[in-house]
Structure formats: structure tokens, C-alpha cells
Amino acid sequence: MTTRLRLLATWGLTVVSASVLLAQARPTTMEEMHRLHKDTGAYIAMLDDPARDAEQKPHEVVMALGLKDGERIADIGAGSGYFALRFARHVGDRGMVYAVDINPDMIAHVNARAREAGLKNLRTILAKPDDPMVPAPVDRFFICDTWHHIEGHPHYLALMRKALNPGGQIVILDYQKRETPNGPPLEMRIAREDVVREFEQHGFRVSAEYTFLPNQYFLVFTVAGSAPVR
């Protein structure tokens, strides 16, 4: 075997080993989930695992949202910046992305990535668990794999509704309440029907739904009776 082939083989084994380790690190119980959240490095590695793209389909999600130049969007539970950094490249210099998280280490990580990418339209917010703390009205709240972590949904929904521009949206992506290869423990998940019912009870309606994600629902809510932003 040539030196080049040996290097390629070694690299391939390293990638496979890393993917296996990350898969093994995915939490299957509440205890494992809480332990993972306390290990910021491991959590970031999981969130930014390149293998995630096949399931999360970030390009397709961004295209489905149809982000506009000048738009303001708050990414709640932004984590490693997986979506927030992508959004910042789509809303233009006049737009703004608020990367909201309650973990100071995640905030520091996103700040570093934004500086490295030269993004001037991304601002991080170290929020409270029960308050997104956005400093100005937004056109959308985007919440991916985070709604099941938030407690006091009625209070949080009221705060988001107050911070939405007329015709604004709340976008929810989260794992179906069934066994899937990835995602949080089953007991943490909220069924799609329960999310819809909850939002409807608090004055929202489903204005769009996308079904291209294999293991997650993708719901877009607007205030009932409001006209969508053009």
C-alpha cells in the first residue's frame, strides 16, 4: 500500500470512528441528556457533526423559510450556531439574526464563529430560560429541537407574540414522538398534534407545514387572523 493510500485509509477510519463515537454519545435517557448539556465540547461536537446535515437538511430548511433581505430573525436555542450562521448569510447587511441561548459557553462559541466569518449582522443574546430577551421586534422566531426544553410555554408564547412584527412567524422544528435514530429521549418529546393544539389555544394558527424532514415536524405559525408578511 502506498503512503498516500495509507493516509487515506487512516483518515477514513478516523472519520468513521468519530461518527461512531458521536452516535454512541447521543443521549438515550434524561440523565444522559442532562450530562451532555453540561459537557459543552461534546454537545457542540454533536450539533456540528457533518453527518447531521443528511437528517436536518439545513439548506432545504433555509430555502423553505424564504428569508428576505433586511429580515430580523431570532434563533431560540441557537446552540453552536448551526442555523443562525446560515440565516445571517441570507438576511443581508440590513437584516439581523439574534442567536439566543441560555448557555454562556454556547454564546462564546457563536461569537467566535461569527467573528471568524466576518458576520456583522449576527448578535448573540444570553437569555433567561423563560424569556428570549430579544431587544427589538422580529419577523420570525425559529426554534429547532428546543421547544421541548422550554418550560412555561404559555408565558414564553406570550412574550414571543408581543415581540413579533405584524404578520410575523414562529417556526417550530422538533422530533416526532416516536423512536428515531437521533434526537432526545422519547419522554422529552412533544407530539406534533400537541404542539399544534397548544399554539392554537394561545391564538396562533398553522400557516405552513413541510414534511421533507425524515424524523422531525416543521411547522410555521402565525397569529390567527393576521396577514402574512409579503
C-alpha positions, 0 to 999 in steps of 0.5 A: 500500500502506498503512503498516500493510500495509507493516509487515506485509509487512516483518515477514513477510519478516523472519520468513521470512528468519530461518527461512531463515537458521536452516535454512541454519545447521543443521549438515550435517557434524561440523565444522559441528556442532562450530562451532555448539556453540561459537557459543552465540547461534546454537545457542540461536537454533536450539533456540528457533526457533518453527518447531521446535515443528511437528517436536518437538511439545513439548506432545504430548511433555509430555502423553505423559510424564504428569508428576505433581505433586511429580515430580523430573525431570532434563533431560540436555542441557537446552540453552536450556531448551526442555523443562525450562521446560515440565516445571517448569510441570507438576511443581508447587511440590513437584516439581523439574526439574534442567536439566543441561548441560555448557555454562556459557553454556547454564546462564546462559541457563536461569537467566535464563529461569527467573528471568524466569518466576518458576520456583522449582522449576527448578535448573540443574546444570553437569555433567561430560560423563560424569556428570549430577551430579544431587544427589538421586534422580529419577523420570525422566531425559529426554534429547532429541537428546543421547544421541548426544553422550554418550560412555561410555554404559555408565558414564553408564547406570550412574550414571543407574540408581543415581540413579533412584527405584524404578520410575523412567524414562529417556526417550530422544528422538533422530533416526532414522538416516536423512536428515531435514530437521533434526537432526545429521549422519547419522554422529552418529546412533544407530539406534533398534534400537541404542539399544534393544539397548544399554539392554537389555544394561545391564538396562533394558527398553522400557516405552513407545514413541510414534511421533507424532514425524515424524523422531525415536524416543521411547522410555521405559525402565525397569529390567527387572523393576521396577514402574512408578511409579503 
